[in-house]
Amino acid sequence: MEWKNKADVVIVGGGILGIATAYYLAKFGRRDVAVIEKGTVCEGSTGRCGAGIRAQWGTEMNCRLGMAALEIFEQLDDELGMQTGLNQGGYLLVAYTERELENLKKSMALQNSLGIKSRAVSLREAREICPALDASDAAGFMCHARDGHADPFLTTFAYLEAARRLGVSYFRKTEATGVTVKRGKAVGVDTSRGHIDADAVINCAGARAQDVAKMAGIDLPNWAEPHEIMITEPIEPGVCPPMLMSFSGNYYIQQRPHGSIICGASPKGHPRSFSLNVTSQFLTHMSAVLSKVLPATKGIRAVRHWCGLYDMTPDGSPIIGETDVKNFYHSTGYSGHGFMLGPIAGKLLAQHLVGAKPDIDFSMLDYRRFARGELIVEPNIT
Ligand SMILES: Cc1cc2nc3c(=O)[nH]c(=O)nc-3n(C[C@H](O)[C@H](O)[C@H](O)COP(=O)(O)OP(=O)(O)OC[C@H]3O[C@@H](n4cnc5c(N)ncnc54)[C@H](O)[C@@H]3O)c2cc1C
């Protein structure tokens, strides 16, 4: 695409957050939007993720965001005119201790109070939801039938094509190298292709968001955490219809429509690093978990194994909104749930930028909450 040197809004980062935000800005009438991506579409965490979508959260804010995200996903194919691969097989949460089960029940009470129809299910019912499940050692299960997963590539491309149709420019292989701030206002971005003037700049740089924030003189408390994930050869479809997840068991597992299993786990000790290396420890852990929880997978081969970065914040909740630099916004820190929150977060920030009332008041996700000590700690993550 031919370079331009002025846009109304410049978005740094072309993952699900940057592209969905661009789409909603254009949809709401602010069409002169340029997305600057140093690599290519789905280059970052979006193209490396497990793509689970759930409303079963432990903070009111995440419950509201998760439910609103589901509502968007449920009509997204029609809205964007392309498939997103949504599969609503539910999220089946497995608790291995009574304490974990109690915590999940507390979260369920919160979810139910907000209209999310999650519920405790018995082992027998868990087996009806996930026929190949072996979890007789579990203390209990929770399920929300509307949860599930989608395809991160299809979803991001669908947003990108719809955004382009509305006039959004997408510059790939273009790295933002500086944010120009004049008299306390962001007025443009320096890039590897030249300078671009802007009336507003949005930082959607994922695990590199703190670097982009620094370009505008802002310190973010975010850090990058590598997470490994793998895909197996296909087995008979129907082995694992839901997204199967356990915080204490340290796994999430889903089956693709053609039968392959995608599964991941959190790294021991949660190291902070930008490394995308993969380890044999992960393969050992993951294959032991798979063959225990889904014995039908015993002996199948892993065909690919990769690593992506969680963009972490001190409370595991995202940072969305204005900054001390006028017209410079953050939409970052989505840790392990930015794929599902991308559509709703993009919509909310776009509503704010066009002066409309956001569907959900997200002002508490302001980055200054860390300095104020008002953390929004999400318990339902690994
Ligand atoms: C293994 C794994 C499993 C996951 N599972 C799930 C899940 O089940 N459900 C879920 O909701 N989420 C999941 N996530 C989290 C999810 O992937 C992320 O939260 C989400 O993709 C973040 O989107 P983003 O657009 O902010 O970041 P990214 O997709 O990383 O996009 C940011 C983009 O910014 C670009 N960029 C950075 N710096 C610059 C610069 N200076 N100039 C130009 N471009 C720049 C990068 O190249 C990148 O493409 C998972 C993540 C991983 C790693």
The ligand as an ORCA input file, in Angstrom:
! r2SCAN-3c Opt
* xyz 0 1
  C       0.258    -19.469     23.793
  C      -0.795    -18.419     23.922
  C      -2.119    -18.791     24.149
  C      -3.115    -17.837     24.254
  N      -4.414    -18.225     24.415
  C      -5.410    -17.307     24.420
  C      -6.764    -17.706     24.499
  O      -7.087    -18.905     24.581
  N      -7.713    -16.733     24.459
  C      -7.401    -15.412     24.372
  O      -8.298    -14.583     24.368
  N      -6.118    -15.009     24.325
  C      -5.114    -15.906     24.344
  N      -3.805    -15.512     24.306
  C      -3.504    -14.080     24.409
  C      -3.694    -13.385     23.085
  O      -2.959    -14.047     22.078
  C      -3.198    -11.942     23.198
  O      -3.680    -11.339     24.374
  C      -3.693    -11.128     21.998
  O      -3.368    -11.779     20.801
  C      -3.077     -9.745     22.063
  O      -3.380     -9.095     20.852
  P      -2.583     -7.764     20.484
  O      -3.161     -7.268     19.225
  O      -2.563     -6.862     21.677
  O      -1.084     -8.253     20.338
  P      -0.325     -8.925     19.100
  O      -1.129     -9.906     18.384
  O       0.993     -9.370     19.643
  O      -0.133     -7.712     18.128
  C       0.751     -6.649     18.423
  C       1.452     -6.310     17.150
  O       2.236     -5.136     17.358
  C       3.341     -5.220     16.505
  N       4.344     -4.264     16.974
  C       5.028     -4.278     18.146
  N       5.853     -3.226     18.208
  C       5.675     -2.525     17.065
  C       6.260     -1.345     16.539
  N       7.195     -0.657     17.215
  N       5.862     -0.915     15.320
  C       4.915     -1.589     14.622
  N       4.341     -2.732     15.068
  C       4.716     -3.179     16.276
  C       3.769     -6.672     16.605
  O       4.538     -7.072     15.481
  C       2.428     -7.386     16.690
  O       1.992     -7.900     15.450
  C      -2.791    -16.445     24.185
  C      -1.467    -16.061     23.964
  C      -0.475    -17.025     23.821
  C       0.929    -16.592     23.578
*
